[in-house]
């Protein structure tokens, strides 16, 4: 599963970087010119990644791999500025003006918020993974002996059941 996640994340980062690093259609070209670059563009580029917090450790491993691959392929150095928030908070920040070159969020509704603001203008679900790069693993922790018999999502709707979720803000740093 980690291998699949890594592959998909690398594809997302590569596609995003290709879009961000592409030569603009009007690259100072004169009328009638194709605008094609005659040499490798080796000027360094900085990209801003706005992502939800869960895959931060995965990006810590993927970004250096991408940087090395991109440098080898193009001669161009790529650096990343990274911002990690909850998916909804990151989505709101982008809509309110945070200029992310790449967003990686956990909920479709958060991406839709950015689309509705006119900041994503292409069909983000058109790729082979339909915009989804990984599946999350969920673990149910139950009392000793599992007295409520919880084995699946539908079991969480039982009357009298209390669900506890972690509060990341309560974790001391």
N, C-alpha and C positions, 0 to 999 in steps of 0.2 A: 504494500500500500504506500509506503514511504517513497519507493521508487516511482510509482505512478504519480504521486503528488509532486515529486521533484521534477519529473518530466513535464507535467502540465504547467507548473509554475515557471519553468524555464521557457516554455513556449509562450506563455503570457508575457513574461518580461521581454523576450526577444521581439515579439510582435509589437508590443508597446514602444520599445526602444526604436525599432525600425520606423515606426510612425513618427516618433518624436525627433529622430535624427535625419529624417528624409530631407532632401534638398527641396526647398519651396518651388512651386511651379514657376514663379517669376523671380528667379535668382539673380536679378540684375541683368538678365539677358536682354539683348536688343531685339527689336521687332524682327521676326523671321527666324530667330535662333531657337534651338530646341531647348535651351536651358540646361543641357547635359553638362555635367562636371567633367572636365578633361583630366583631372587628377584626383587622387584620394584626398578626401577632406580629413586631415589629421588634427584639426583644432579640437581641443578638449570640449566636452559637453557635460553639463550638470543636469540631472533629471531629478524631479521631486516626486517621491513615492508617498502617496497618502493611503494608508492601509489600516485594516482592523488589526487588533493586537495579537490575536491568536497565532498567526504564522510568522511573527517577528523572528523567532529563532530559525525558521526555514529560510527566510530572506537573508539572514546573517550568513548562511551557507551558500545560497543561490547567487546573491549579488556578486561576490568575488569570482565565482565561476563564470558568470556572464561577462564581467568586466575583462577577464583574461581572454575569453573567446572572442569578444568584440574587438579587443585591441589586436589580437593575432589576425583576425579576418580583415580589419579595416585600417589598422594603425591608429585609430582614434581612442583616446582615453575617455572613459565615462565615469563620472562620480555621481553618487546618489546622496540626496538629502532625504532623510526618512522621517515620516510623521506617523505615529501609531496612536489610534484612539479606538473607542468602540465604533462599530460599523455605522450606526446612526449618527453619532457625533462627528465622525469623519465626513460623512455625506453632507451634513448640515454645514460643516466648515467649508467644504468645497463650494456649495451653493452660495455661501455668504462671502466668498472671495478668496479662499485659500487656493492658490494656483498650483495644483498638483498636475504633473505631466502624466502620471499613471495612478489610477485608483484600483485598489483591490479590497472589495468589501464583502461581507458575508451574507447579506440579504438582498434579494432582488429589489425589494422596495427602496432600499437605499440607493441603488444604481438608478432606479426609476426617478427618484427625486432629482438626481443630477441631469437625467435626460429631460425631464419636464422643465428644468431651468434653462434648457437649450445649450448645455455645456458638453453633451455627448451628442454628436450629430450623425453618427453612423449606427448601423444595426449591430450592437455589441453582442447579440446572440447568434450572429451568422456564421461564426467559426465552427470548427469540428467539435468543440466541447460545449457549444451553445452558451459560452460565457462562464461556465462553471469549471473550475480547475481542480476541485477536490471535494471529497465527501468528509463530513465531520464524524468523528467517532463519539458516541454518547455512552456513558457508563451510568448505570443505576446503582446507587449504594443504598442498601436496605438494612433494616435492623437484623440482628442475629436471628437466623432461622427463617427469615423472610415471612413474618406472620401474615402479611397482607397478600402474599403470592404475586408480587410484582415481577412480571417478566417482559412486558412490552409497553408501548406508549398508551394503549387504551386502558391499561391497568391503573394509570395515574388519575383517571376520572372517578375512582371509587369515592363514595361519600366518606367523609371523616379522615381522608388522607391528607397529610401535610407534606408539602414539597418545600425542601430547603435548597436554595441555590447559592453559590458562592458570591461574595461581594468583594470584587477586586479592590475597592477603595478601602476595605477594612484591613488589607494586608499591609503590615508595616514594612517600610523600605529601609 
